[in-house]
Amino acid sequence: MGEFEKKYINSKAFISSTVAARVNGYIKGCGTIAKLEEEIDSFNLSAKGKKRLFQIVEGYGK
């Protein structure tokens, strides 16, 4: 959540965001690497954040 704290005015705005829903879905194992590749740039993550999210999704073997 650290990367998102700077991008949202408060935690309620973040929690209500589409980005939070999408990222949480990937973290919980919903979604594929192919789909993540299509939309990861829209999440506005740092290179480190993108790499970590890819690692998590790759761990699910999808």
C-alpha positions, 0 to 999 in steps of 0.5 A, a space after each residue: 500500500 505504500 506506493 498508493 499512499 502518495 497517489 490517493 488523498 486518503 485511505 478511503 479513496 484508495 480502498 474505493 478505487 478500481 486500482 485497489 480492486 484490481 491489484 488485490 485480485 491479482 494478489 489473491 490469485 485472480 488473473 493471469 500474467 498475460 492480463 497483468 501485462 496488459 494492464 499493469 502500467 495503468 496501476 502507476 506502480 514503480 518498477 519495484 512495485 511492478 516486479 513484486 506484483 509479477 512475482 506474486 502472480 507468477 507464484 500462482 503459475 497462471 
